[in-house]
Amino acid sequence: MIKAEGNKFRVVRLAAVAALVCVLVMCTVISASAASTVTQSDWCLSPSAYTSVVDNKDFHVNSYKYGAGKRDEANVIETSQSDGKKVTFKTKYLLPINFKTPRWSNPQSMAMDENTGYLYVLYTTKADSNTGWIARYDTKKLAKNKISYKDLATAKLSGDSALEKKMRDCIKYGPQFTTGHGQSLSFNPVTKELWEIKDTSMSVNPGAYATVQRINKSTLKPDAAIKFRLKSTVTMGHNLTFDSSGNAYFYTYTGSGEFEDSLKIYKGWISTSAVNFELIPQGLKNSPGSHSQGIGYNPVSDRLVFVADGCISSVPVDKLGHLSPSDVWQTKFKTNREFESVTFDKDGHAYLLTNRGPEIFRSTGVY
């Protein structure tokens, strides 16, 4: 059912002893549900140097004015230029829009659990907000109940029709919490955990503490977090993904220096007790676009995927640090949509999250 998750208790006036038991149970649940934060005081970036960039082709897409998709029919996003993999995206889910509380209009990232068929989407309450929440879409139930993308586009959070009841059985949403910008929701396939970066500032000073938090898959709110610093000159990025071995990755753009505007890749691991990352010594000379939006991982091709508005690049994990130009696949698209996030199914199909309005596309072929 579509319902807000949280600690709600109904105190029934019975005997004094029963009331006391109820209060004790209530306190215990609240205490157990609070997210605990561990602070790692040591620097978490292993000693490393950025020594080179691969001279990939320049498919860079500059900032553009965002357009909106259709809400009464399927949308299509096609390749305009490619040097590795052409792809066509077609509407899979036109996500619900609700401008009341909570607002379902500003998705920032998504993650998929192939085993359960759950698709998690992180929303923020409005643009530039640090407050958000997570909705869980049961894709298996959506298919079983024959819920079409048009049905979802007009979904209401209340209603008595048979169709609305079926839709509510497929969607669950959690309470609001401090998400930060929200571009980083990701699923670790080894630990079966959801993680996201609580980046409450988009311009944190180098050396500042960063926080990543684990999301409870039942309550859809944080249940643990770790606070850490990478290096006095390095700040945590705003995107996150995990590969099939449980390794964590994020990327940033260089602001100045010898390799200005190149794409840096970081690899490491995250747990509730410690974090460690290392900088891959080789980056990409040409980034996919002005607005870095997200990072994903394709378990079939074993490639990291870098998402920018209008352009997506990818590289093979097993060649990180010694990439050649032909290893870098880049795809530029005919679109003015805002790209937000990408995830993959077990067959290698890409799922692309876009905004205006909130929508999930699926690639027509393996990507």
Secondary structure, 3 states (H helix, E strand, C coil): CCCECCCCCCCCCCCHHHHHHHHHHHHHHHHHHCCEEEEEEEECECCCCCCEEECCCCCCECCCCCCCCCCCCCCEEEEEEECCCCCCEEEEEECCCCCCCCCCCCEEEEEEECCCCEEEEEEECCCCCCEEEEEEEEHHHHHHCCCCHHHHHCCCCCCCCHHHHHHHCCEEECCCEECECCCCCEEECCCCEEEEECECCCCCCCCCCEEEEEECCCCCCEEEEEEEECECCECCCCCCEECCCCCEEEEEECCCCCCCCCEEEEEEEECCCCEEEEECCEEECCCCECCEEEEEEECCCCEEEEEECCEEEEEEHHHCCCCCHHHCEEEEEECCCEEEEEEECCCCEEEEEEECCCEEEEEEEEC
